[in-house]
Amino acid sequence: ARFYMVLASLTPLFLLWAVRGIPSIPDCVLIPVCISFIVLPNLVLCGRLFLARKARDVQIKTVGTAEDHRDHLLVYLFAVLLPLWNTGLDGVPNQHASIVPLAFIIFLFWHLNLHYMNIVFAMQDYRVFSVHSPNGGSSISGQEVFVLITKRLSLPAGSKLSAYRISNHVFWEEAPEQ
């Protein structure tokens, strides 16, 4: 699920490439590829949510601390979109020179858990929080960290929530109790 969330966070880049075009790639190829990179990750996440609902794979989670990463939006825009938007994509060497930083960005998003920028979720008023549970989980950090997709505006410490398990570390809360 994290990989698909990372790909979904790159939706603006794929949208910009589809609009801008790449001279050496025909639009009849580029536009469907960009659209698939926009739609497929979100479809996989929705499919996983459907399976979790069907299996009633619900867990009760307790919030220790929660981080809302919307304040990183400007860093995200400048670090990801602008450098790749400005690269010339008019030849095979330039395309390879764009693929390498894109792969590096995907790796960093995965490794640093920066998979919280999802325009599709934002348009539906969902927020993505990194949540640390109050009880120990990891022998390294002493805390279990999970991602929660919810419509809540905040997650006070000590609050309990019921959420569908999308993966071992990604949960979806549909109807939060406010």
Secondary structure, 3 states (H helix, E strand, C coil): CHHHHHHHHCHHHHHHHHHHCECCECHHHHHHHHHHHHHHHHHHHHHHHHHHHHCCCEEEEECCEEEEHHHHHHHHHHHHHHHHHHCCCCCHHHHHHHHHHHHHHHHHHHHCCCCCCCHHHHHCCCEEEEEECCCCCCCCCCCCEEEEEECCCCCCCCCEEEEEECCCCEEECCCCCC
